[in-house]
Amino acid sequence: MAAVFEQLFGLQRTAICDRKAMELEAAREILAEVFGVRLSEVDEMIRSRFQAGENDKLCHEGDGQWPQELWVQG
């Protein structure tokens, strides 16, 4: 019986992960369309944002605010 539950919950977790992956891919494609850039540039924007967020966290400890501007370095 435990194996059946484990199998069911494992499938549910996989479905959730697949759905999240599809949502993230759709978001990347939307950003690429909006900014008129390639997906690799979107990935770089996201990476830069996370790095900036780490630096902002040190300065603004937990205010949760995003910057007013977002730019692509070329």
Number of C-alpha atoms within 10 A of each C-alpha: 6 7 8 9 10 11 12 12 12 12 12 12 12 12 12 12 12 12 12 12 12 12 12 12 13 12 13 19 15 14 18 17 13 9 12 11 13 13 16 11 18 21 14 13 17 13 12 15 17 12 12 13 17 13 12 18 14 9 10 12 10 9 9 10 10 11 10 5 5 9 9 11 8 4
